[in-house]
Amino acid sequence: MQKVELNYKYDGQVAEIILNDGKGNVLDSIMMRELNQLFEEFKKKPDLKIITFEGAGKHFSFGASVEEHTKDQVAEMLHSFHGMFYNLVNLSIPTLAKISGQCLGGGHELALICNFMFADSTAKLGQPEIMLGVFPPPASILLPLKIGSARAEELLITGKTIDAGEAEKIGLLNHVYEDKETLILETDGWIQKHILPKSAGSLRYSVRSGRIILNKLFKKNLRKLEKVFIKELMETHDANEGILSFMEKRKPEWKNS
């Protein structure tokens, strides 16, 4: 079963990606592989002006697969997961996330790498990784750049989830609409007005230049944080206990080490 749907719209100028695993649109190894294959395909699409992401059903994405965070799988998982971000950065094609319902963890990070984040009133956003005794490498870089260190650290350190209203207030979301139907309709109109009249080539230069600082910091530091996650964090008791307790559906027993 394919977990990613792709629709081209407006004579191939818009690539609409729908995450669809039939549940919470979890970014597991299969979905990440399919996404990376699409990003490779987009390299051959010079007329492509924007890539949009959305989740099938009520939710955008519950995040990356917790089961693939175990010590014996985490290196491979992070390599594939972070590969998606490198691919999107290198494409320099404008990106937009259409968010409904839960948008958490790795799913929130996928939305964060996008140039634009639109949502409906049901959206819930956050980085709950600390609840499992781990941290989110991409969000640790992207959130402070997008909303400032003070607000970013509150989300990263507490792991709390915020609603669409608060996310818009702190500058995380560009627009919030009443429901998913309106979100889809208004986003389509926004793309027609603000993206389609532009040159695809010029849009890529605009994305590249507008993100020159973000891209430099992201590429440099994501590799460092990936190494910290694999070589240091996953050697601790609590990181492994956090992942295991989640899978066993019990309260973690921290040793603070």
N, C-alpha and C positions, 0 to 999 in steps of 0.2 A: 504494500500500500504506500503510495506517495504521500508525503506529509506536507508538501509545499505545492500550492497551485500558482500558476503564472498566467496572467492575461495581458495581452498587449492592447492598448487603446490609442485612439487618435493616430492611426496609420503608423503605429510603432513608436510614437513619441513618448508614451507613458507605459511603464512596466508596473503592473499591479501584482504584488506578491501577497498571497494569503496563506498564513500559517494554519494548518489544519491537520491535527492528529486525532480528531474526534473526541478529545478530552479538554485539557487545559492548554493545548498548543505548546507542549514542553519542548524546549530546544535540546533534543537528544542528539546522539551521533548521526542518526539517519537524517534528521531535519537539517543539521548543520552541513552535512555533506551535500545535500540537495541545494541548499542556499549557496554554498561555495561554487557549485557547478553552474548555477545561474549567473553568479557574478563573473565567472569566466566567459560565459556566453555574451554578457553585456559589453565586454571589451570589443566585440565585433559589431556593435550597434552604434555607429556614429550619429544617428538621428535621434537617439534616446535622450530625452530632456529631463526626465524625473523618474525615480523609483519610489513606489509607495509600499508600505507594509501595513498589514492589518491581520487580525486574528479571526478565524471562522467562529461563529457562535457568539457567546456573550463576553468572551475574554480575549485580550490581546495575547498574553502568554504568562503562564505561571513561572517561567524562568527555565534555566538549564536543568538537566536531569540530575537530581541529587544522587541517584544510584551510580552515576558516572563520576562522582566526586570522590569515590573511595581511593585509597592510596595507590592501588595497583592500576587504576584507570585514569587518574586525574591528569597526568602529564599529557596523555594522548587527547583527552577531552579539551584541555586548555589550548593545546596547539591548534586544534580544529576550530574551537570557539574564537580564539583571538585571530585566527586566519580570516574569519569573516570580516573583522574590523579592518585589518590591513587591506583586504581586497576592496572594501568600500572606500577607504581613504584614498587608495591608489586610483580608483575609477574616477573620482572627482565629479560624479554625476549627482545633481541635487537629489536629496532623499527626504521622505516625509512619512512619519508614523501616524496612523489613524487608530487611536486608542479607545477601547471600550473595556469595562470591567477590570479584572486583575492584570496589572502590568508590573511584574515583580522580578527581582533578581536579574538573571541573564536576559529576560524579555525586556526589562526596563533598560538594560544596557544597550540592547539593539535599538530601542527607541531613542536613547540618548545620543547615539552616534549620528542620528539623522539630523539634517539641517533644520527640519521643522517637525514639531510635535503638536498635533491636533487631537482633541479628545471629546468624548461626550460626558454627560454628568455622572455616569456610572463609574468612571475611571478611578482606579485606586493604584497609586504608584509608590514604589519603594524598593529598598535594597535590604532585605531581611537576612542576609548571609551571616551576620554576627550571631543570630539566634542559633546557627548551626556550628558556631565556633570558627568560622572562616571569614574572609573578606572578598569584595568584588574588585578585581584589578582594573577593568575598564572604567567602572563608575568612579573609582578612587581618583582617576585622572579627569574624567569628563565632567562630573558633577561640580567640582570647584570652579572649573572654567566656565560653566554655564550659569550657575546661580550664586557663585561666591563661596568662599571657604566656610563662613559661619553656618550658613544654611546647609551646605553639603555635609559638613562634619556631623551635624545633628542627625541627618538621615543615615549616614554611614556608620556612626558609632552606636546609635540607639536601635537601628534597624526598623524604625517605625514606618508605617504606611500613611500616606496623605491622600486626601481626596482631590478631585479635579479643581475645585474652587481654590484650595490652598496652593496647589501646583501652579495654577495660573497666576495667583497673587505673587508668588516668589519668582516668577519669570521662567518657570520650567516648561509651561505649555504656551503655545502661541495663541490658540483659540480653543474655547470650550462651547459645545453645542448641547442641546437638550437631550437628544437621544441618538442612537447609532444611525438611524435612517437620515436624520438631518446632518449628522457628521459626514456621511458619505456624499450626500447631495451638495453640501456647502464646500467640501474639499474639492470636489470635481469642478465646481464653479470657480473656485480660487485658482486651481491649476489652469483652467482655460484663460483666465484673466491675467495671471501673473507669470506663468511659465511658458505656455505654448507659443505666444507671440515672439519669444526670444530665440536667438541662435543657440543650437545645442552646443556648438563648439565654444561660444562665448560664455555660456552658463558654466561650463567646466572650468574655464579660466577664472571665472568669478568665485566658484567654490574653492578652487585651489588657493587663490590669493586671499580670500576672506578667512581661510583656515590655516594660513601659513604658520601661525604660532601654535594653534591647537595641534595640527598634524605633527609638527616637530616634537612637541612635548609628549604627545601620545605615543608616537613610534619609539622614541627613546626610552620612555619610562614603563611602557607596557611590558617590554622584554624583561626589565628589572623586576617588576612586580610578579611576573609569571615565575621567575626563578625563585623569588622569596616564597611564593605560595607552594611550589613543589619541593624545594630543597630545605626550607625551614619550617613553614607552618605545618605541612603534612607530616613532619617528624614529631610533632607534639601530640600528647595524649588527647587534649581537649578537642582539637580539630577532628581527629578520627572518631572520638566519642560523639561529637555533635552530629556528624554524618550518620553514624551507626544508630544512634538513638532515634533520629528522624525516621530511618527506614524501619526500625523496630517499633515505632509509634509509642515511645516512652520518654519520660523526662530525662535529660542528660545528667550525668553525674560528673561534674567538673572537678578537676584536680588543680586547676589554675596553673597548668603547665603544659 
